[in-house]
Amino acid sequence: MNIQKALVGSIALLATAPAFGLTLEELAARLEQLESKVSKYESKYGPLKNGPGQASAPASVAFPQSSSAPLPSPRWQSTATQQPLVTPALADDLDSSFLSPVIGGGGNWFERTSIGGYGELHLNQGDVEEIDFHRFVLFFNHSFNDRIKFFSEVEIEHSVTGGDNPGEVEIEQAYIEFLLDNNWSIRAGQQLIPVGLLNEVHEPETFYGVERNNVEVNILPTTWWEGGVFATKNYDSGLGIDFGVHSALAVTTDLSSSNAFRIRSGRQQVAEADASDYAATFRVRYNGIPGLALSAYVNYQNDIAPDDSEDNSAILIGGTAIYQNGGFGLRGLVGSWNIQGDSFEENDADSQWGGYIEPSYRWGFGDQSVGVFARYSYYDFARGADNSGGGEFDEYQVGVNYWPLPNVVLKADYSLVKEDSRPDEETFNFGIGYSF
């Protein structure tokens, strides 16, 4: 039921209590029950606003409109994990969908089902010359009831699949979320691993640069999803924790492969994946100070190379920071793998790590805004059998984003990549992206 309606009803009940034969003690008990329900509601979804069916998120996550670090989008992501600006109501007669636009708002299945998506086109000119409709994504979500939700993400990469075409069709997410009391939730199914800044939230308008940064692509490795069970807890102080047990990476140690020892090549994508080993992830988040969001994460792999006869356990440790003060923004990330096993050590692949720092400034003009950024990245990852791709890299980027609307972005940047064993690589990148 609507909380505001319940409050009005209780006032009416107070006025008419004698007519219904209620004693003051009985009335006091009923009001105490209602007060408890309102308290639980506000602790989970924030304080109530004036007007039916409206709730606000904690002020600690409400960065300014001119922020270069937009909040995670509520179009698809679990509210328990990402604390979006608009939260769902508990009541059946309120909008229970997590997406915008919403298809309906009542009790029928189609009124509890919603869609969204994003896409991006990239043009690279320089040492790399390519145009690519990199991603076309649709979200399909459904609310079974107020506490059980379904989330999914279907993606087509590089436009065309099949034959010798480079494209792929992927299901990045398909999970059920159970909302529990005391700000707990459980998610079971195929889902994105809670590490880094881009792995969970990567709509093109939420980050600077045409391409996703190479640190998160090659080290974490974005986009990284697994099958498993996660628990999430949010505290009123702005602290949050995520913990899950899930399927593992399977990195090849075959020296004839160009992907030998590379973390990114170990993503099994839950496609008839080897389940002989397991992995676990733990993350702690803090956004209790306005304009500041911090996280630290650990991922443990029981055996990161299951086809190798050695014990190749591995640990990823990292952290992220976002600071926003008016139009000025600063982002930073670090991630480091430590991998056991003689084969990894002998091939200088037992330690793979990277980090970046990204200052930016964004000006807002009504619905429009313009932002500029600079980024320095360092990343060191396995070279593979053919000694290509991997190595120790310094990368310098500068660029600009223009948002004609908050969910549409035009991008341009210049990238210079340096590595001691190969010539410098210079690229001008241009892109357009959207989400809805």
VENQUI-V65324 format. One record per residue. N is the residue number from 1. PSI is psi in degrees with one decimal (999 if undefined). NEAR is the number of other ideal C-beta (glycine too) atoms within 10 Angstrom. Layout:
BEGIN
n->(N N)
psi->(PSI PSI)
near->(NEAR NEAR)
END
This chain:
BEGIN
n->(1 2 3 4 5 6 7 8 9 10 11 12 13 14 15 16 17 18 19 20 21 22 23 24 25 26 27 28 29 30 31 32 33 34 35 36 37 38 39 40 41 42 43 44 45 46 47 48 49 50 51 52 53 54 55 56 57 58 59 60 61 62 63 64 65 66 67 68 69 70 71 72 73 74 75 76 77 78 79 80 81 82 83 84 85 86 87 88 89 90 91 92 93 94 95 96 97 98 99 100 101 102 103 104 105 106 107 108 109 110 111 112 113 114 115 116 117 118 119 120 121 122 123 124 125 126 127 128 129 130 131 132 133 134 135 136 137 138 139 140 141 142 143 144 145 146 147 148 149 150 151 152 153 154 155 156 157 158 159 160 161 162 163 164 165 166 167 168 169 170 171 172 173 174 175 176 177 178 179 180 181 182 183 184 185 186 187 188 189 190 191 192 193 194 195 196 197 198 199 200 201 202 203 204 205 206 207 208 209 210 211 212 213 214 215 216 217 218 219 220 221 222 223 224 225 226 227 228 229 230 231 232 233 234 235 236 237 238 239 240 241 242 243 244 245 246 247 248 249 250 251 252 253 254 255 256 257 258 259 260 261 262 263 264 265 266 267 268 269 270 271 272 273 274 275 276 277 278 279 280 281 282 283 284 285 286 287 288 289 290 291 292 293 294 295 296 297 298 299 300 301 302 303 304 305 306 307 308 309 310 311 312 313 314 315 316 317 318 319 320 321 322 323 324 325 326 327 328 329 330 331 332 333 334 335 336 337 338 339 340 341 342 343 344 345 346 347 348 349 350 351 352 353 354 355 356 357 358 359 360 361 362 363 364 365 366 367 368 369 370 371 372 373 374 375 376 377 378 379 380 381 382 383 384 385 386 387 388 389 390 391 392 393 394 395 396 397 398 399 400 401 402 403 404 405 406 407 408 409 410 411 412 413 414 415 416 417 418 419 420 421 422 423 424 425 426 427 428 429 430 431 432 433 434 435 436)
psi->(156.1 129.0 -42.1 -40.2 -38.4 -38.8 -44.7 -41.3 -35.4 -36.5 -42.1 -37.9 -38.4 -40.4 -30.7 8.6 -44.6 -34.5 -25.7 7.0 23.1 137.2 164.6 -35.1 -43.9 -41.4 -41.4 -38.0 -41.5 -41.6 -35.1 -40.2 -43.3 -42.1 -37.5 -41.3 -42.2 -41.0 -43.5 -40.3 -48.0 -31.4 -26.4 -40.3 2.8 170.6 148.1 143.9 168.8 140.0 145.2 137.9 23.1 134.1 151.1 150.5 163.5 140.6 -24.2 -18.3 3.8 81.6 158.0 158.5 -30.5 6.8 139.2 0.4 74.3 151.8 151.4 139.3 137.2 4.8 -31.6 -25.1 145.3 133.5 -31.3 -32.8 -43.8 -8.1 64.9 168.1 -30.4 119.3 153.1 155.1 157.7 -23.9 149.3 -31.2 9.1 166.5 115.9 10.6 155.1 0.4 161.3 126.9 158.8 135.8 96.4 -171.3 16.9 -147.4 -13.0 157.6 -39.9 -20.9 -12.8 9.9 139.5 158.9 159.6 -172.5 -179.4 166.9 161.7 136.7 132.7 141.3 122.0 129.9 134.5 -132.4 -22.2 126.6 108.6 143.7 136.8 125.4 92.6 -42.6 137.9 116.4 140.7 139.4 133.8 117.1 154.6 138.0 109.6 -42.0 -165.2 -16.5 -8.1 118.3 154.8 136.3 140.7 156.7 121.0 131.1 138.8 123.4 137.6 31.3 -50.7 133.0 167.9 150.6 -134.0 8.8 150.2 -9.6 162.2 149.0 126.0 145.6 103.1 -29.9 141.9 94.1 160.1 135.1 134.9 115.3 122.6 176.7 164.2 36.1 27.8 150.0 154.4 133.5 130.1 130.4 -154.3 125.0 161.4 139.3 132.9 74.9 150.4 -166.7 -28.4 -18.2 -37.6 -32.1 103.8 26.9 141.7 -27.3 -3.4 0.3 159.6 153.6 141.6 -51.3 153.7 142.9 146.1 -22.3 -50.7 -30.1 -46.2 -21.8 -45.2 -50.1 118.1 140.6 131.5 116.5 154.2 168.2 131.1 -162.6 131.6 145.7 140.6 138.8 128.7 137.6 153.7 -22.9 -9.4 -4.3 143.7 151.1 148.4 134.4 136.6 154.7 132.1 177.2 163.9 167.9 159.6 82.1 136.6 143.1 14.7 112.1 -12.3 -7.5 139.6 -15.1 10.1 128.2 5.1 127.6 -45.5 -35.5 -13.7 -3.4 118.1 -14.1 23.7 39.5 92.7 46.2 149.2 123.7 22.1 -17.3 165.5 169.5 163.1 147.4 138.2 134.6 142.4 136.2 150.3 124.7 37.7 -10.1 123.2 131.2 -1.1 130.8 124.6 152.0 154.0 140.2 152.4 133.3 131.9 129.7 120.9 -38.7 103.9 -11.7 77.4 -22.3 -10.2 143.3 -10.7 167.4 100.3 61.6 154.6 149.8 129.9 127.4 134.8 177.9 161.0 156.5 135.7 127.6 133.3 125.7 99.8 -128.2 -16.0 133.1 152.5 125.4 145.2 152.1 147.0 144.8 136.9 127.5 136.7 117.1 131.1 154.7 136.2 -38.5 -41.0 -42.6 -43.1 -26.7 20.4 40.9 8.8 -17.9 111.7 125.8 169.0 169.4 164.2 160.2 138.3 96.4 152.5 164.7 138.2 132.7 135.7 140.1 81.8 -127.1 -16.3 154.0 157.2 136.4 144.9 152.7 161.5 145.5 132.3 130.5 144.6 133.9 141.3 112.0 168.5 143.1 -23.9 173.1 -33.0 9.1 26.6 159.5 -61.8 178.8 -164.2 115.8 141.5 128.1 134.6 130.9 143.0 150.3 -176.8 142.9 139.3 123.2 100.7 -26.6 158.0 -27.9 14.9 133.8 140.6 135.9 149.9 140.1 162.6 134.4 132.7 119.6 128.8 135.5 131.6 -31.3 4.1 162.5 155.2 148.4 120.3 134.9 135.3 128.8 140.0 144.5 160.0 139.4 162.3 162.7 159.7 999)
near->(12 16 21 17 13 14 15 11 13 16 10 10 15 13 9 10 15 10 7 9 7 16 10 10 8 12 16 11 12 15 15 9 11 16 12 10 13 15 10 14 18 15 15 21 20 18 12 18 11 6 7 14 17 14 19 15 18 18 10 18 19 14 22 14 13 18 22 25 20 20 19 21 23 21 21 26 22 24 22 25 23 20 23 19 15 13 19 20 20 19 18 14 14 18 20 23 22 26 22 16 10 16 12 14 16 11 11 8 10 10 16 23 17 24 17 23 20 24 19 24 18 19 15 18 13 13 13 13 10 11 11 16 15 20 22 17 20 16 24 18 23 19 21 12 11 14 13 12 25 16 22 17 25 16 19 18 18 14 14 12 13 8 6 5 10 10 16 12 10 18 14 19 24 17 22 15 25 14 20 15 9 10 17 14 21 16 23 14 17 21 27 23 25 23 27 28 27 21 19 23 18 21 26 26 20 20 23 25 21 27 18 18 25 21 28 27 18 22 27 25 24 23 23 23 24 24 17 22 14 26 16 25 15 23 14 13 11 20 13 22 14 24 16 22 14 19 19 25 25 20 27 20 19 13 11 8 14 16 18 23 30 21 26 19 18 20 18 17 17 19 8 7 15 13 12 11 17 15 21 15 22 14 24 15 23 16 22 17 11 15 19 17 23 17 21 15 22 16 26 17 26 15 23 27 27 19 13 18 9 13 10 24 16 25 14 27 15 24 19 21 16 22 16 22 13 14 18 15 25 16 23 16 25 19 26 16 25 14 23 17 22 11 18 26 12 9 17 13 24 19 13 25 18 26 17 21 15 23 16 22 15 24 12 17 9 7 12 13 21 16 22 16 21 15 21 13 21 16 24 19 26 25 20 21 16 12 11 11 15 25 17 14 20 14 20 13 24 15 22 14 25 14 21 11 12 14 21 17 25 17 24 16 22 13 24 15 20 13 14 8 9 12 9 10 15 13 19 16 21 16 22 16 24 16 21 16)
END
